[in-house]
C-alpha cells in the first residue's frame, strides 16, 4: 500500500477523529464491512486484560457472536500526528464482552492510525481500565 505523508493541519486532526468515530460506530453496530475500511489488516489490539488480538481474531469473534460492544463513548480525545501516523489518546465509557472477558466502566486507550491511500487505518490499540483512586 502507498503511504502518503501530509502536513500537520487542523483538517488532518479532524479527519483522524472522524475515522475514530466511524470505527466506534462500526464496532457498536457489528458492521464488519465498515470496520474493514478503517482497520488495517496488520492491526494488533491489546485488550484491558492484556490479551493481544489480530484483526482476524476480532472479526472472527464478532462473526461468532462472542465479541459484543454495547457501549463505547469516547471523550477527552487528544491527537498527535507525525507524518503519516496519527495517535489518539482518549477515555471511553465502555461495556463490551469478548468471550468470558467483560469490560464495564472507564477505559483509557492509545490508538495508532496510519494514513494509507489517503485513509486513516487503525494499526494498533492498547486499552487499560481506569480505576477510581
N, C-alpha and C positions, 0 to 999 in steps of 0.2 A: 504494500500500500504506500501511496505517496504521502509524505509528511509535509505540511505547509507551515512555514513559520510566519506568524503575524505580529504586528506591533501590538504593544500592550495598550489597549484603548478601553474606555468605559463600555463601548458596544461589545467588545470581546468578553468582558466580565459578565455583562448581561446575557450574552449567548451561552456562557458556561452555566450560569444559574438556570437559564431556560432548559438546557439539556438535563440538569439535575432534577428539575421539577417534572419534566417529561418522563424521566426514568422512574421517579417515585410514583407517578400516576400509573405507569405501565405495571409496576410491581403491585400496587393496590388492586388493580383490575386483573392481574394474572395474564396480561396481554404480552405473550412472548414475541409476537411479530413486532410490536412497538419496542420491546426491550432489545431485540436484535439491532435496532437502529442506533442505540446509544450505549451498548455494552460490547466491548471488544472480545473477539474470540479467545484472546490470551488473558482475559480478566482473572484476577485472583481476589477472592473475598475472604477476609478473616472475620469470623463472627464474634459476638460478645463472649462466646465460650472458648475462643482461641482456636477454633477449627477452621482450616483452610478449605475453600471450595473453589472449583473452577467454574467457568461459565456453563460448561456442560453439566456439572453437578447441580447447579442452581436451576437450570432449565428442566432437568430430569425430575428434580424434587417438585417443581411447580406442576409438571405434567402428571406426576404420580399423586398429586394432592397432599404430599407430606409437608410442603412449604406453603404457608399462607401468611399474607401480611394484611392484617385488619386495620392497622393504623400506623402511619408514619408521617408525622407533621414536623417538618424541619423549621428551625429558627436559629437566630444568631449565626447566620451564614457569613463566612469571610472567604474571599477568593484571593488567590495568588496565581499569576501567570508568568511562566518562564519559557519564552519561545513558544513552542507548540505543546507545552504541558501546562495544564490547569489543575490547581489543587483547591478543593473545597474543605473547609473545616466547619462543622456545624453540630448542633444538638438536635435531637429528634425525640418527640413523644411517640413511642413505638409499642405496638402489640403485634407480635409475629410468632409463628411456630415453624419449626423445622424438625420434623420427627418428634423426639422427646424433648428437644430444646425449646424452651419458651422464653421469649424476651417480652417483658411488660414493664414499661417505665421509660425513663430518660436514658438515651444513649448519646455518646459523643463519637463522631465519625470523622475520619480523614479519608477523603475520596480523591483519587487521581484520575484525571481525564487526559487524553492526548488528542490533539487535532489531527484527524486523518481524513484526507479528501474533503476538507472544509467542513467536517462534522466532528463534534466532541464525542469521543468514545471513552466510557469508563474502563480503566485498565486495572485499577486496584482500589480496594477499600478495606479499612480496618475499623471495627466498631468496639467500643468499650462501654460497659454500663456506668452510669453516673450514680454514685451512692451519696445519700444525704450525710452531711457531717454533723 
